[in-house]
Amino acid sequence: MSPHKTVSPAGSYHQDDLQLPSGSLVARSAKITDSLSSESSSYNPSPRSASVSSLDDTPIMKRPLRPGVYVPTLAFFKRNEDLDLDTIRNHTVRLAKAGVAGIATQGSNGEAVHLTHHERNEVTRTTRKALSDQGFDSLPVIVGCGSQSTRETIELCREALTAGGDYALVLPPSYYKPSHKPNTIVEFFKDVANASPIPIIIYNYPAAVAGIDLSSDVISELSKHPNIVGCKLTCGNTGKLARIAAATDAATPADAGSNFMCMGGSADFTLQTLIVGGSGVICGIGNVAPKACVKIIDLFAAGQLAEAKKLQAVVARGDWAAISGGIVGTKSALDTYFGYGGIARKPLPRVTDCEAADFGSDFKEIVDLETTLS
């Protein structure tokens, strides 16, 4: 749910600009923690580190990722900006009933940057419990765990597991980008993957990380790490997605392949992702219209490409409403059409009545479509 056509800041990396270090390849980690055996499946979300004693009593559930639609859920707040756990719970169940393949917490849509560690864990814990209590225990929960230091990122991955998360979605660090060496980002992902008790999904979102844009070569090579199981490409580069999908033999609706999940980062290129061999999408518009997003994948899997193309056009226009309106626009649309949504945390602005009417108009077509789907 982020703009694809962004201008990178002066001096930043440009499209596909972060390549493998000159004269070397990213070596597949030769020393993974003791409990990571060569027989482990990349779908296995069980802890990899036997040395993390605080995790010894954590119940481990195997919830494999499968091709489909994953929704980066919103964080909901009361008027005083405290977490609204009831709405978080009810929204999670609504998404699960729509047929999504999984939920992502602590993403850009989830206002992770506005939350404390305790609040992050509370959102994930509430999401996991809501799914399990309502009969959706098999649905995986992906947790955003990106931070500026390797140490805190690993800490967030460990906290994600104890809160009920199955996978960690990790952005590259960017605050000290001018001091990075050519292999800094590659080493960051290897270090995190070596230490994380849950599998890693690489999150490529240049607009959020000072223009750092991981190349297809870097992501394809990192995919060989046994604790890196997927990628989310919010860069919007379908050529890059096609290269990664081919290089990794990514999972598709028709073929599990290597089980690596190569996913688009917005719903407006769902069909394009599937056609070039991708696994699905992690998309913000799924908060408003999850059934419509899932329907595109169902139509593609059934070979009904003409119908999928028609639906994709409507979803793409709805996704643009979400991209343009951001979190406040998406929450406003939920308020207008579904009776909940509420505010974003400051400094994000409050929506005026006039703006709410405009957002309602922008989202109307896709909500109309959503209400026709069973």
URNOR-V607533 format. One record per pair of residues at least 12 apart in sequence whose C-alpha atoms are under 10 Angstrom apart, sorted by the first residue. I is the first residue (numbers start at 1). J is the second residue. D is the distance in whole Angstrom. If there is no record, write none. Layout:
BEGIN
i=[I	I]
j=[J	J]
d=[D	D]
END
This chain:
BEGIN
i=[1	1	1	1	1	1	1	1	1	1	1	1	1	1	1	1	1	1	1	1	1	1	1	2	2	2	2	2	2	2	2	2	2	2	2	2	2	2	2	2	2	2	2	3	3	3	3	3	3	3	3	3	3	3	3	4	4	4	4	4	4	4	4	4	4	5	5	5	5	6	6	6	6	7	7	7	8	8	8	8	8	8	8	9	9	9	10	10	11	11	11	12	12	12	12	12	12	12	12	13	13	13	13	13	13	13	14	14	14	14	14	14	15	15	15	15	15	15	15	15	15	16	16	16	16	16	16	16	16	16	16	17	17	17	17	17	17	18	18	18	18	18	18	18	18	18	18	18	18	19	19	19	19	19	19	19	19	19	19	20	20	20	20	20	20	20	20	20	20	20	20	21	21	21	21	21	21	22	22	24	25	25	25	25	25	25	26	26	26	26	26	26	26	26	26	26	26	26	27	27	27	27	27	27	27	28	28	28	28	28	28	28	29	29	29	29	29	29	29	29	29	30	30	31	32	32	32	32	32	32	32	32	32	32	33	33	33	33	33	33	33	33	33	33	34	34	34	34	35	35	35	35	35	35	36	36	36	36	36	36	36	37	38	40	40	41	41	41	41	41	41	42	42	42	42	42	42	42	42	42	42	42	42	42	42	42	43	43	43	43	43	43	43	43	43	43	43	43	43	43	43	43	43	44	44	44	44	44	44	44	44	44	44	44	44	45	45	45	45	45	45	45	45	45	45	45	45	45	45	45	45	45	45	46	46	46	46	46	46	46	46	46	46	46	46	47	47	47	47	47	47	47	47	47	48	48	48	48	48	48	48	48	49	49	49	49	49	50	51	51	52	52	52	52	54	54	55	55	55	55	55	57	58	58	58	58	59	59	59	60	60	60	60	60	61	61	61	61	61	61	62	62	62	62	63	63	63	63	63	63	63	63	63	64	64	64	64	64	64	64	64	65	65	65	65	65	65	65	65	65	65	65	65	65	65	65	65	66	66	66	66	66	66	66	66	66	66	66	66	66	67	67	67	67	67	67	67	67	67	67	67	67	67	67	67	67	67	67	67	67	67	68	68	68	68	68	68	68	68	68	68	68	68	68	68	68	68	68	68	68	68	68	69	69	69	69	69	69	69	69	69	69	69	69	69	69	69	69	69	69	69	69	69	69	70	70	70	70	70	70	70	70	70	70	70	70	70	70	70	70	70	70	70	70	70	70	70	70	71	71	71	71	71	71	71	71	71	71	71	71	71	71	71	71	71	71	71	71	71	71	71	71	72	72	72	72	72	72	72	72	72	72	72	72	72	72	72	72	72	72	72	72	73	73	73	73	73	73	73	73	73	73	73	73	73	73	73	73	73	73	73	73	73	74	74	74	74	74	74	74	74	74	74	74	74	74	74	74	74	74	74	74	74	74	75	75	75	75	75	75	75	75	75	75	75	75	75	75	75	75	75	75	75	75	75	75	75	76	76	76	76	76	76	76	76	76	76	76	76	76	77	77	77	77	77	78	78	78	78	78	79	79	79	79	80	80	81	81	81	81	81	82	82	83	83	83	83	83	84	84	85	85	85	85	86	86	87	87	87	88	88	88	88	88	88	89	89	89	89	89	89	89	89	90	90	90	90	91	91	91	91	91	92	92	92	92	92	92	92	93	93	93	93	93	93	93	93	94	94	94	95	95	95	95	95	95	95	96	96	96	96	96	96	96	96	97	97	97	97	97	97	98	98	98	98	98	98	98	98	98	98	98	99	99	99	99	99	99	100	100	100	100	100	100	101	101	101	101	101	101	101	101	102	102	102	102	102	102	102	102	103	103	103	103	103	103	103	103	103	103	103	104	104	104	104	104	104	104	104	104	104	104	104	104	104	104	105	105	105	105	105	105	105	105	105	105	105	105	105	105	105	105	106	106	106	106	106	106	106	106	106	106	106	106	106	107	107	107	107	107	107	107	107	107	107	108	108	108	108	108	109	109	109	109	109	109	109	109	110	110	110	110	110	111	111	111	112	112	112	112	113	113	114	114	114	114	115	117	117	117	117	118	118	120	120	120	120	120	120	120	121	121	121	121	121	121	121	121	121	122	122	123	123	124	124	124	124	124	124	124	124	124	124	124	125	125	125	125	125	125	125	126	126	127	127	127	127	128	128	128	128	128	128	129	129	139	140	140	140	140	141	141	141	141	141	141	141	142	142	142	142	142	142	142	142	142	142	142	142	143	143	143	143	143	143	143	143	143	143	143	143	143	143	143	143	144	144	144	144	144	144	144	144	144	144	144	144	145	145	145	145	145	145	145	145	145	145	145	146	146	146	146	146	146	146	146	147	147	147	147	147	147	148	148	148	148	148	148	149	149	149	149	149	149	150	150	150	150	150	150	150	150	150	151	151	151	151	152	153	153	153	153	153	153	153	153	153	153	153	154	154	154	154	154	154	154	154	154	154	155	155	155	155	156	156	156	157	157	157	157	157	157	157	157	157	157	158	158	158	158	159	160	160	160	161	161	161	162	165	166	166	166	166	167	167	167	167	167	167	167	167	167	167	168	168	168	168	168	168	168	168	168	168	168	169	169	169	169	169	169	169	169	169	170	170	170	170	170	170	170	170	170	170	171	171	171	171	171	171	171	171	171	171	171	171	172	172	172	172	172	172	172	172	172	172	172	172	172	172	172	173	173	173	173	173	173	173	174	174	174	174	174	174	175	175	176	177	177	177	177	185	185	185	186	186	186	186	186	187	189	189	189	189	189	190	190	190	190	192	192	193	193	193	193	193	193	194	194	194	194	195	196	196	197	198	198	199	199	199	199	199	200	200	200	200	200	200	200	200	201	201	201	201	201	201	201	201	201	201	201	202	202	202	202	202	202	202	202	202	202	202	203	203	203	203	203	203	203	203	203	204	204	204	204	204	204	204	204	204	205	205	205	205	205	205	206	206	206	206	207	207	208	211	213	213	213	214	214	214	215	215	215	215	216	216	216	216	216	216	216	216	216	217	217	217	217	218	219	219	219	219	219	219	219	220	220	220	220	220	220	221	221	221	223	223	223	223	223	223	224	224	228	228	229	229	229	229	229	229	230	230	230	230	230	230	230	230	230	231	231	231	231	231	231	231	231	231	231	232	232	232	232	232	232	232	232	232	232	233	233	233	233	233	233	233	234	234	234	234	234	234	234	235	235	235	236	236	236	236	236	236	237	237	237	237	238	238	238	238	238	238	239	239	239	241	241	241	241	241	241	241	241	241	242	242	242	242	242	242	242	242	243	243	243	244	244	244	244	244	244	244	245	245	245	245	245	245	245	245	245	245	245	246	246	246	246	248	248	248	249	249	249	249	250	250	250	250	250	251	251	251	251	251	252	252	252	252	252	252	252	252	252	253	253	253	253	253	253	253	253	253	253	254	254	254	254	254	255	255	256	259	260	260	261	261	261	261	262	262	262	262	262	262	263	263	263	263	263	263	263	264	264	264	264	264	264	265	265	265	265	265	266	266	266	266	266	266	266	266	266	266	266	267	267	267	267	267	267	267	267	267	267	267	267	267	267	267	267	267	267	268	268	268	268	268	268	268	268	268	268	268	268	268	269	269	269	269	269	269	269	270	270	270	270	270	270	270	270	270	270	270	270	271	271	271	271	271	271	271	271	271	271	271	272	272	274	274	274	274	275	275	279	280	280	280	281	281	281	283	284	284	284	284	284	284	285	285	285	285	285	285	285	285	285	285	285	286	286	286	287	287	287	287	287	288	288	288	288	288	288	288	288	288	288	288	288	288	289	289	289	289	289	289	289	289	289	289	289	289	290	290	291	291	291	291	291	291	292	292	292	292	292	292	292	292	292	292	292	292	293	293	293	293	293	295	295	295	295	295	295	296	296	296	296	296	296	297	299	311	311	314	314	314	315	315	315	315	315	315	316	317	317	317	317	318	318	318	318	318	318	319	319	319	320	320	321	321	321	321	321	321	321	321	322	322	322	324	324	325	325	325	325	325	326	327	327	327	327	328	328	328	328	328	328	328	328	328	328	328	328	329	329	329	329	329	329	329	329	329	329	329	329	330	330	330	330	331	331	331	331	331	332	332	332	332	332	332	332	332	332	332	332	332	333	333	333	333	333	333	333	333	333	333	334	334	334	334	335	335	336	336	336	336	336	336	336	337	337	337	337	337	338]
j=[72	108	109	234	265	266	267	268	282	283	284	285	286	319	320	321	322	323	324	325	326	327	330	108	109	205	207	208	234	235	236	265	266	283	284	319	320	322	323	324	325	326	327	205	207	234	235	236	266	319	320	322	323	324	326	205	206	207	234	235	236	237	265	266	323	207	235	236	237	206	207	211	235	206	207	211	206	207	209	210	211	212	213	207	210	211	210	211	178	210	211	177	178	206	209	210	211	212	213	177	206	210	211	212	213	214	206	211	212	213	214	215	206	211	212	213	214	215	235	237	240	212	213	214	215	216	217	218	235	237	240	211	212	213	214	215	216	182	183	185	186	211	212	213	214	215	216	217	218	182	183	186	213	214	215	216	217	218	219	182	183	185	186	214	215	216	217	218	219	221	222	181	182	183	184	186	218	182	183	183	183	186	217	218	221	222	183	186	187	190	217	218	219	220	221	222	224	225	186	187	190	221	222	224	225	190	221	222	223	224	225	226	190	191	193	194	222	224	225	226	227	194	225	194	48	49	190	191	193	194	195	225	226	227	47	48	49	50	51	193	194	195	196	197	48	49	50	51	47	48	49	50	51	197	48	49	50	194	197	226	227	226	226	226	227	64	226	227	229	258	259	64	65	199	200	224	225	226	227	228	229	230	258	259	260	261	62	63	64	65	66	166	167	199	226	227	228	229	230	258	259	260	261	60	61	62	63	64	65	166	167	198	199	227	229	60	61	62	63	64	65	140	161	165	166	167	168	197	198	199	200	227	229	58	59	60	61	62	63	161	166	167	197	198	199	60	158	161	166	195	196	197	198	199	193	194	195	196	197	198	199	227	194	195	196	197	198	197	195	197	158	195	196	197	158	162	158	159	161	162	197	162	161	162	163	164	161	162	164	161	162	164	165	166	137	138	140	164	165	166	138	139	140	166	102	137	138	139	140	141	165	166	167	101	102	138	139	140	166	167	259	101	102	138	139	140	141	142	166	167	229	230	251	259	260	261	279	101	102	139	140	251	252	253	256	259	260	261	279	280	100	101	102	250	251	252	253	254	255	256	259	260	261	262	263	274	278	279	280	281	297	99	100	101	102	252	253	261	263	270	274	278	279	280	281	282	293	294	295	296	297	298	99	100	101	102	103	263	264	267	270	279	280	281	282	283	286	290	291	293	294	295	296	297	95	96	99	100	101	102	103	104	139	140	141	142	263	265	280	281	282	283	284	286	287	290	293	294	92	95	96	100	101	102	103	104	105	107	109	141	142	266	281	282	283	284	285	286	287	288	290	293	102	103	104	105	106	107	108	109	110	141	142	143	144	265	282	283	284	285	286	287	88	91	92	95	103	104	105	106	107	108	109	110	111	123	127	282	283	284	285	286	287	87	88	91	92	104	105	106	107	108	109	110	111	112	123	284	287	327	330	331	341	344	87	88	91	105	106	107	108	109	110	111	112	114	115	119	120	123	327	331	341	342	343	344	345	88	89	91	110	111	123	331	340	341	342	343	344	345	341	342	343	344	345	341	342	343	344	345	342	343	344	345	343	345	342	343	344	345	346	119	345	115	119	122	123	345	123	342	122	123	126	127	126	130	340	341	342	123	124	126	127	130	341	123	125	126	127	128	129	130	131	127	130	131	340	127	130	287	340	341	126	127	128	129	130	131	287	127	130	131	132	133	134	135	136	131	287	290	131	286	287	288	289	290	291	130	131	134	135	136	139	290	291	131	134	135	136	290	291	286	289	290	291	292	293	294	295	370	373	374	139	290	291	293	294	295	139	286	290	291	293	294	138	139	140	141	280	281	282	294	131	136	138	139	140	141	142	282	124	127	128	131	139	140	141	142	143	165	282	124	127	140	141	142	143	144	165	166	167	168	169	282	283	284	120	121	123	124	125	127	128	141	142	143	144	145	160	165	168	169	119	120	121	123	124	142	143	144	145	146	160	168	169	142	143	144	145	146	169	170	171	203	284	144	208	284	326	327	283	284	285	287	326	327	328	330	123	144	284	327	344	327	344	345	143	144	145	146	146	147	344	345	346	347	345	155	156	159	160	159	163	143	144	145	156	159	160	163	143	156	159	160	161	162	163	164	165	163	164	143	163	141	142	143	144	159	160	161	162	163	164	165	141	160	161	162	163	164	165	163	164	141	163	164	165	140	141	163	164	165	166	163	164	166	164	165	166	167	160	161	164	165	166	167	168	160	161	164	165	166	167	168	169	198	199	200	201	156	157	159	160	161	163	164	165	166	167	168	169	170	198	200	201	156	157	160	165	167	168	169	170	171	200	201	203	157	158	159	160	167	168	169	170	171	200	201	168	169	170	171	172	173	202	203	170	171	172	173	174	175	171	172	173	174	175	176	172	173	174	175	188	192	172	173	187	188	189	190	191	192	195	188	191	192	195	192	168	170	171	172	173	188	189	191	192	195	196	168	170	191	192	193	194	195	196	197	198	192	195	196	197	168	170	196	169	170	192	193	195	196	197	198	199	200	195	196	197	198	197	196	197	198	196	197	198	197	198	197	198	199	200	196	197	198	199	200	201	227	228	229	230	193	196	197	198	199	200	201	202	203	228	229	199	200	201	202	203	204	230	231	232	189	192	193	200	201	202	203	204	231	232	185	189	201	202	203	204	205	206	208	209	212	232	184	185	186	188	189	202	203	204	205	206	208	209	212	213	214	185	188	189	208	209	210	212	206	208	209	210	211	212	209	210	210	209	210	211	212	212	214	218	214	218	219	221	222	222	201	202	222	225	228	222	225	227	228	227	228	222	225	226	227	228	229	225	226	227	228	227	227	228	227	227	228	226	227	228	229	230	223	225	226	227	228	229	230	231	223	227	228	229	230	231	232	260	261	262	263	214	219	222	223	228	229	230	231	232	233	262	219	230	231	232	233	234	235	263	265	219	231	232	233	234	235	236	264	265	232	233	234	235	236	265	233	234	235	236	234	235	234	235	233	234	235	233	235	240	240	241	243	244	237	239	240	241	242	243	244	245	247	240	243	244	247	244	231	240	241	243	244	247	248	243	244	245	246	247	248	244	247	248	244	247	248	260	261	262	248	260	260	261	250	258	259	260	261	262	248	250	251	259	260	261	262	263	279	244	245	260	261	262	263	264	265	279	282	261	262	263	264	265	266	280	281	282	283	262	263	264	265	266	281	282	263	264	265	266	281	282	283	264	265	266	264	265	266	268	269	273	264	265	269	273	264	269	272	273	276	278	272	273	276	262	263	264	272	273	274	276	277	278	262	272	273	274	275	276	277	278	276	277	278	260	261	262	263	276	277	278	257	260	261	262	263	273	274	276	277	278	279	262	276	277	278	260	261	262	261	262	277	278	262	263	277	278	279	263	277	278	279	280	273	274	275	276	277	278	279	280	301	274	277	278	279	280	297	298	300	301	302	277	279	300	301	302	277	279	279	279	278	279	278	279	280	281	274	277	278	279	280	281	277	278	279	280	281	282	283	278	279	280	281	282	283	280	281	282	283	284	280	281	282	283	284	285	286	316	319	320	323	280	281	282	283	284	285	286	292	293	294	296	312	315	316	317	318	319	320	281	283	285	293	312	313	314	315	316	317	318	319	320	281	283	312	313	315	316	319	282	283	293	294	296	297	300	308	309	312	315	316	293	296	297	299	300	305	308	309	311	312	313	309	312	296	297	300	301	300	305	297	293	294	297	293	294	297	319	319	322	323	326	327	330	315	316	318	319	320	321	322	323	330	363	366	315	319	322	322	330	331	333	334	318	319	322	330	331	333	334	337	338	363	366	367	370	315	318	319	334	363	366	367	368	369	370	371	373	367	370	369	370	371	372	373	374	311	312	314	315	366	367	369	370	371	372	373	374	311	312	315	316	370	307	308	311	312	370	373	308	309	310	311	312	315	312	311	366	369	365	366	369	363	365	366	367	369	370	366	362	363	365	366	362	363	364	365	366	367	362	363	366	362	363	333	359	360	361	362	363	364	366	359	362	363	359	362	355	358	359	362	363	348	341	343	344	348	341	342	343	344	345	348	349	350	351	355	356	359	341	343	344	350	351	355	356	358	359	360	362	363	342	359	360	363	343	344	351	356	359	344	350	351	352	353	355	356	357	358	359	360	363	356	357	358	359	360	361	362	363	364	367	359	360	363	367	356	360	356	357	359	360	361	363	364	360	363	364	367	368	367]
d=[9	8	7	8	7	6	8	9	9	6	5	7	9	7	8	9	6	5	9	9	7	9	10	9	9	9	8	9	7	9	9	8	8	9	8	9	9	8	5	8	10	8	10	10	8	8	8	9	9	10	8	10	6	8	9	9	9	8	7	6	5	8	9	9	9	9	8	8	10	9	7	9	9	10	8	8	8	7	10	7	5	9	10	9	7	7	10	9	9	10	9	9	9	10	10	7	5	7	9	10	8	8	5	5	6	9	9	7	7	6	9	10	9	9	8	6	8	8	8	8	10	9	6	6	4	7	9	9	10	9	8	10	8	6	7	6	10	8	9	9	10	10	7	6	5	5	9	9	8	8	9	9	9	7	6	8	7	6	9	8	7	10	8	9	8	10	7	6	9	9	10	9	6	6	9	9	9	8	9	10	10	10	9	9	8	10	9	7	8	9	10	8	10	10	6	7	9	9	10	10	9	8	8	9	9	9	8	8	9	6	5	8	7	9	9	8	9	9	6	8	10	10	9	8	8	8	10	10	9	5	8	9	9	9	10	6	5	7	8	10	7	7	9	10	8	7	6	8	8	5	6	6	9	10	5	7	9	9	10	8	9	9	8	8	9	10	8	9	10	10	9	9	10	8	10	10	9	6	7	7	6	9	8	7	7	10	8	8	5	7	9	10	10	8	10	9	10	7	10	10	7	8	10	10	9	6	7	7	9	9	10	8	8	9	9	8	7	6	7	7	9	9	9	9	6	7	10	8	5	6	9	9	10	10	9	6	7	7	9	9	8	10	7	6	8	8	9	8	10	10	8	4	6	8	9	8	7	7	5	7	8	8	8	7	7	6	9	9	9	10	9	9	10	8	9	9	8	9	8	7	9	9	8	6	9	9	9	8	9	9	10	9	10	9	9	9	9	9	10	8	8	10	9	8	10	8	6	7	5	9	10	7	9	10	10	8	8	7	9	10	9	8	8	10	8	7	9	9	9	9	9	9	10	8	9	8	10	7	9	10	9	8	8	8	8	8	10	8	8	9	10	7	10	10	7	6	6	9	9	8	9	10	7	9	9	10	8	5	5	8	9	9	7	5	8	9	7	10	9	10	10	10	7	5	7	9	9	7	10	10	7	9	8	5	5	7	9	9	10	9	9	9	6	5	6	7	8	8	10	7	6	10	10	8	9	10	10	6	6	5	5	7	10	9	9	9	9	10	8	6	5	6	9	8	10	9	9	9	9	8	10	7	8	7	5	6	9	10	9	10	9	10	8	6	5	6	8	5	6	10	8	10	9	6	4	6	8	6	8	6	7	10	9	9	9	10	7	6	6	9	8	8	8	8	8	9	7	6	6	8	8	9	6	6	10	10	9	10	9	7	10	8	6	10	8	9	9	9	8	8	8	9	5	4	7	10	10	8	7	8	9	8	9	9	9	7	10	8	8	9	10	7	5	6	8	10	9	10	9	7	10	10	9	10	10	8	9	6	10	9	8	9	9	9	9	7	7	7	7	9	8	7	6	7	8	10	7	8	9	10	8	7	10	10	10	9	10	8	8	6	8	9	9	9	8	9	8	10	9	9	8	7	7	9	9	10	8	8	10	7	10	7	7	9	10	9	10	6	6	9	8	5	8	9	8	10	10	9	9	8	9	9	9	6	9	10	7	7	9	9	7	6	10	9	7	10	8	10	9	9	10	8	7	9	9	6	8	10	7	9	10	7	8	9	10	10	9	10	9	9	9	10	9	6	5	9	10	8	10	10	9	8	10	8	7	10	7	9	9	9	7	8	9	6	9	6	8	10	9	10	10	9	10	10	9	5	5	6	8	9	10	8	9	9	8	7	5	6	9	10	9	9	9	8	6	4	6	7	9	10	9	9	8	8	10	10	8	9	7	6	10	8	10	7	6	5	6	9	10	9	10	9	10	7	9	8	8	9	6	5	7	9	10	10	9	9	7	5	8	9	8	9	10	10	10	8	9	9	10	9	9	7	10	9	8	6	10	9	9	9	10	9	10	8	8	8	10	8	9	9	10	10	9	7	8	9	9	10	8	8	10	9	10	9	9	10	9	9	9	9	9	9	7	7	9	8	6	9	9	7	10	10	9	8	9	7	10	10	7	9	10	6	7	7	10	9	10	8	5	6	8	9	9	8	9	8	9	8	7	8	6	7	10	10	8	10	9	7	6	8	9	10	7	5	5	7	9	9	10	9	6	6	5	6	6	10	10	9	9	9	8	10	6	9	10	9	6	8	6	5	6	9	10	10	10	8	8	8	10	9	6	5	6	8	10	9	9	6	9	9	8	9	6	6	5	8	9	10	8	7	4	5	7	7	10	9	8	7	8	6	9	10	9	8	5	7	7	8	10	7	10	10	9	10	10	8	10	6	8	10	7	6	10	10	9	8	10	10	10	8	9	10	9	10	10	10	7	10	9	10	10	9	6	8	9	7	6	9	10	10	9	8	10	9	10	9	9	9	9	10	9	6	7	7	9	9	9	7	6	8	10	10	9	8	9	7	7	10	8	9	6	7	10	10	9	5	5	6	7	10	10	9	10	10	9	9	7	6	5	6	9	10	9	10	9	6	5	6	6	10	9	8	8	8	9	10	7	6	5	5	9	9	9	10	9	9	7	5	7	7	9	9	8	10	10	10	6	9	8	8	8	7	8	9	9	10	7	8	9	9	7	8	10	10	7	9	9	10	9	5	6	9	7	8	8	10	9	8	10	8	9	9	10	9	7	9	10	8	10	10	8	8	10	9	8	8	9	9	9	10	10	8	8	6	6	10	9	9	7	9	9	8	10	9	8	9	8	5	6	6	9	10	10	9	6	5	6	7	8	9	9	6	6	5	5	7	10	8	9	10	9	8	9	9	8	8	6	4	6	8	10	10	9	6	5	6	8	9	10	9	9	7	6	5	6	6	9	10	9	8	7	5	5	9	8	9	8	6	10	9	8	10	10	10	10	8	9	9	10	7	10	10	9	10	9	6	8	9	6	6	9	9	9	9	8	9	9	8	10	10	10	7	10	9	8	6	9	9	6	6	9	9	9	9	9	7	8	10	10	8	10	8	10	10	10	8	5	6	9	9	9	10	9	5	4	6	7	9	9	10	8	6	5	6	8	9	10	10	8	7	5	6	6	9	10	8	7	10	8	6	5	5	8	9	9	9	6	4	6	10	9	9	9	7	9	7	7	8	9	8	10	9	10	10	10	8	8	7	7	8	9	10	10	9	7	8	7	10	7	10	8	8	7	9	9	8	9	9	5	7	7	9	9	10	10	10	7	10	10	9	9	10	8	8	6	9	9	10	7	6	6	8	10	8	7	9	7	9	8	9	9	8	9	6	9	7	6	7	10	8	7	5	9	10	7	10	10	6	6	5	8	9	8	9	9	7	8	8	9	9	6	10	10	10	10	7	10	10	10	9	9	10	8	7	6	8	10	10	8	5	5	7	8	10	6	5	5	5	7	10	8	8	6	5	6	8	9	6	5	6	8	10	6	6	5	7	8	9	9	8	10	9	9	6	7	5	8	7	8	10	7	10	10	8	7	7	10	9	6	9	9	9	9	9	7	8	9	6	4	8	8	6	8	8	10	8	10	9	7	10	9	9	8	10	7	8	10	10	10	7	9	9	10	7	7	10	7	9	7	7	10	7	10	10	9	10	8	8	9	9	10	10	10	9	8	9	10	10	9	8	7	9	9	9	9	8	9	7	6	9	9	6	8	8	10	9	10	9	10	10	8	9	10	8	9	10	9	7	9	8	6	9	9	9	8	7	8	8	9	10	10	10	7	6	9	8	6	9	10	10	8	9	6	9	9	7	8	8	9	9	7	8	9	7	6	9	9	7	10	9	8	7	10	9	10	8	8	9	10	8	5	8	9	6	7	9	10	9	10	9	7	6	8	10	9	6	10	9	10	9	9	9	8	8	7	6	8	7	5	8	10	9	9	9	9	10	8	10	9	6	6	10	10	9	9	8	10	10	10	10	7	9	10	10	10	9	7	9	9	9	7	6	10	8	7	7	7	10	9	9	10	10	10	10	8	8	8	9	6	9	9	9	10	8	9	9	7	8	9	10	10	10	10	7	10	10	9	6	9	10	7	8	10	7	9	9	6	6	9	9	7	9	9	10	9	9	10	9	9	8	8	9	6	10	10	10	8	9	9	8	10	10]
END
